[in-house]
Amino acid sequence: MVQEIIPPTTTEIIYPDSDGQPMADNTKQFRLIVTIKENLELLYADNPDVFIAGDLLWYPIQGDNKIRRAPDVMVVFGRPKGDRGSYKQWLENQISPQVVFEILSPGNTLKEMGEKLEFYEDYGVEEYYLYDPDTNNLSGWLREENRLRSIKNMQGWVSPRLNITFALNQNNLEIFTLTGQKFLTYTELGKLQQEAEQRAELEYQRAELEYQRAELEYQRAEQAEGREQMAVQLARQEQQRAEQAEARMRELEAKLRELGQITDI
């Protein structure tokens, strides 16, 4: 009797694109996440090798779909822009996100945040920023000697990787670029764009009015030149008529003299 040999089966590991958790627990948290993410997108819009994502699952180890985190915002230098269902590090030249942001919500626990810090430290994050909008508290960690060490003073701190400045006022967190441009909400950016479009339209209307004025002046100049040319032509005609009359007068005088001479004979 021949025994059938059944080859061992391999189970394909699935890396889900969602962990079933909401991106944000409230509007304040959501607004901050979107503001940071979209302004960073604008800041690095011209650099094709900076990938920025919000609430995207990051799998650092191939073959293990349990080890994962979804930072509120993550920035990866050295990876191309583009859509991804998740960030699988082994498909990204083993480059881990260098900068991550977390915005606290009432549902976050100390244990959960401690686990996130440990995860980011273990898997190569260089800068980690944690902001609590309810208490207006900002914390930061910077990698030193292969560990994430707490930044003592975040007021005026400049991110080594992102070149952005953090500032805490009495009510909220503000972030600025090196040129002093403030990170704005989507609504604020929309208003700025609308104002810019209105200014551009006004400048266009002014330019159009100036063009019309210049065109009118040109037409007037052409008309004046035409009148001047006509006056010159009329003067020439008058001169020609005068010359013709003088010629006829001379001719007549000559005939009269000729007749006078005949009479004398």
Backbone hydrogen bonds, N-H to C=O, Kabsch-Sander energy under -0.5 kcal/mol:
donor,donor_aa,acceptor,acceptor_aa,energy
3,Q,1,M,-0.6
6,I,4,E,-0.7
12,E,10,T,-0.6
30,F,26,N,-2.2
31,R,27,T,-2.8
32,L,28,K,-2.0
33,I,29,Q,-2.3
34,V,30,F,-2.7
35,T,31,R,-2.5
36,I,32,L,-2.5
37,K,33,I,-2.6
38,E,34,V,-2.9
39,N,35,T,-2.0
40,L,36,I,-1.9
41,E,37,K,-1.9
42,L,38,E,-2.1
43,L,39,N,-2.3
44,Y,40,L,-2.0
45,A,42,L,-1.2
47,N,44,Y,-1.3
50,V,47,N,-1.0
51,F,76,V,-2.7
53,A,74,M,-2.1
55,D,71,P,-1.5
56,L,71,P,-0.6
58,W,69,R,-3.3
59,Y,57,L,-0.5
59,Y,87,Y,-2.8
64,D,61,I,-1.4
68,R,66,K,-1.0
69,R,58,W,-1.4
72,D,101,F,-0.8
73,V,101,F,-1.6
74,M,53,A,-2.5
75,V,99,V,-2.7
76,V,51,F,-3.1
77,F,75,V,-0.5
78,G,49,D,-2.9
79,R,49,D,-0.8
79,R,76,V,-0.7
81,K,48,P,-1.6
87,Y,57,L,-3.6
88,K,86,S,-0.9
89,Q,59,Y,-2.6
89,Q,87,Y,-0.8
91,L,88,K,-1.8
92,E,89,Q,-1.6
94,Q,89,Q,-1.8
95,I,92,E,-1.7
96,S,94,Q,-0.6
98,Q,75,V,-1.5
99,V,75,V,-1.6
100,V,127,E,-2.1
101,F,73,V,-2.7
102,E,129,Y,-2.5
104,L,102,E,-0.6
104,L,131,Y,-2.9
108,N,105,S,-1.8
113,M,109,T,-2.4
114,G,110,L,-2.3
115,E,111,K,-2.1
116,K,112,E,-2.0
117,L,113,M,-2.2
118,E,114,G,-2.1
119,F,115,E,-2.5
120,Y,116,K,-2.8
121,E,117,L,-2.1
122,D,118,E,-2.5
123,Y,119,F,-1.9
124,G,121,E,-0.8
125,V,120,Y,-2.0
126,E,98,Q,-1.6
127,E,98,Q,-2.5
128,Y,141,W,-2.3
129,Y,100,V,-2.3
130,L,139,S,-2.7
131,Y,102,E,-2.4
132,D,137,N,-2.7
136,N,132,D,-1.5
137,N,132,D,-1.5
139,S,130,L,-3.0
141,W,128,Y,-2.4
142,L,149,R,-2.8
143,R,126,E,-2.6
144,E,147,R,-3.4
147,R,144,E,-1.0
149,R,142,L,-2.8
149,R,147,R,-0.8
151,I,140,G,-3.2
152,K,150,S,-0.5
156,G,154,M,-0.6
156,G,166,F,-2.3
157,W,154,M,-1.9
159,S,157,W,-0.5
159,S,164,I,-2.6
163,N,159,S,-2.2
165,T,176,F,-2.9
166,F,157,W,-2.6
167,A,174,E,-2.7
169,N,167,A,-0.6
169,N,172,N,-2.2
174,E,167,A,-3.2
176,F,165,T,-2.3
177,T,181,Q,-2.4
180,G,177,T,-1.8
183,F,175,I,-3.0
189,L,185,T,-2.8
190,G,186,Y,-2.3
191,K,187,T,-2.3
192,L,188,E,-2.3
193,Q,189,L,-2.3
194,Q,190,G,-2.5
195,E,191,K,-2.9
196,A,192,L,-2.6
197,E,193,Q,-2.5
198,Q,194,Q,-2.4
199,R,195,E,-2.7
200,A,196,A,-2.5
201,E,197,E,-2.5
202,L,198,Q,-2.5
203,E,199,R,-2.7
204,Y,200,A,-2.2
205,Q,201,E,-2.5
206,R,202,L,-2.5
207,A,203,E,-2.6
208,E,204,Y,-2.7
209,L,205,Q,-2.5
210,E,206,R,-2.5
211,Y,207,A,-2.3
212,Q,208,E,-2.5
213,R,209,L,-2.6
214,A,210,E,-2.7
215,E,211,Y,-2.7
216,L,212,Q,-2.5
217,E,213,R,-2.6
218,Y,214,A,-2.4
219,Q,215,E,-2.5
220,R,216,L,-2.7
221,A,217,E,-2.7
222,E,218,Y,-2.8
223,Q,219,Q,-2.8
224,A,220,R,-3.1
225,E,221,A,-2.8
226,G,222,E,-2.7
227,R,223,Q,-2.8
228,E,224,A,-2.5
229,Q,225,E,-2.6
230,M,226,G,-2.5
231,A,227,R,-2.8
232,V,228,E,-2.2
233,Q,229,Q,-2.6
234,L,230,M,-2.9
235,A,231,A,-2.7
236,R,232,V,-2.6
237,Q,233,Q,-2.7
238,E,234,L,-3.1
239,Q,235,A,-2.6
240,Q,236,R,-3.0
241,R,237,Q,-3.0
242,A,238,E,-2.9
243,E,239,Q,-2.9
244,Q,240,Q,-2.8
245,A,241,R,-3.1
246,E,242,A,-2.6
247,A,243,E,-2.2
248,R,244,Q,-2.6
249,M,245,A,-2.7
250,R,246,E,-2.4
251,E,247,A,-2.4
252,L,248,R,-3.0
253,E,249,M,-2.7
254,A,250,R,-2.3
255,K,251,E,-2.0
256,L,252,L,-2.7
257,R,253,E,-2.7
258,E,254,A,-2.1
259,L,255,K,-2.7
260,G,256,L,-2.8
261,Q,257,R,-2.4
262,I,258,E,-1.7
263,T,259,L,-2.4
264,D,260,G,-2.1
265,I,261,Q,-1.2
